[in-house]
Amino acid sequence: AQSVTQLGSHVSVSEGALVLLRCNYSSSVPPYLFWYVQYPNQGLQLLLKYTTGATLVKGINGFEAEFKKSETSFHLTNPSAHMSDAAEYFCAVSSGTYKYIFGTGTRLKVLA
Amino acid sequence: NAGVTQTPKFRVLKTGQSMTLLCAQDMNHEYMYWYRQDPGMGLRLIHYSVGEGTTAKGEVPDGYNVSRLKKQNFLLGLESAAPSQTSVYFCASSYYGQRETQYFGPGTRLLVL
């Protein structure tokens, strides 16, 4: 069975600081991994995804994530937080089919 | 392209009332999904469809029914609403060639009193 754990339901960073949102997964097959962002009162928007190939994946708005099989992790980073990055972030895993398992989400707050 | 749209955006129901949520996509996607989002629980799959005329149960299907009569539309029905169905409902779609990537609608906020 697949599962996703996001450590920290709330994360606060100062504007310009590094953002690190943690995601660990379990999967019995090579996973597809995703990060989605949800801005207030909006739907989920795909930030980035890992399917195969390069383990460092770059997404929109300066975000990137690295797939580390040995650590079963797919942490999301951004070197410099902007006020506009304040949102809720969801990690998800798929076995390559159409079924996703979502994490419980991490709400990012950016302090001026 | 409008992408994935959902109607209504917000609805208040009384316990026992019924309603239908409509999801429409204009991307010619084969797969469509209904999720519910509850605080601290992420998104959970209610039902999904792999093509016109076919539906299947997801993780939390009880109390809901769905229909996919047209490829572009996926309806979610609540026959007898309960307060436990108060949630935000999201529809998503994906296409066969890249079915692992889902595109989400803006959501429907439902309050059952």
Interface residues (C-beta under 8 A of the other chain):
Chain A: V4 S9 Y32 F34 Y36 N41 Q42 G43 L44 Q45 L46 K49 T51 F90 S94 G96 T97 Y98 K99 Y100 F102 G103 T104 G105
Chain B: V4 Y31 Y33 G40 M41 G42 L43 R44 L45 Y48 V50 G58 F90 A92 S94 R99 E100 T101 Q102 Y103 F104 G105 P106 G107
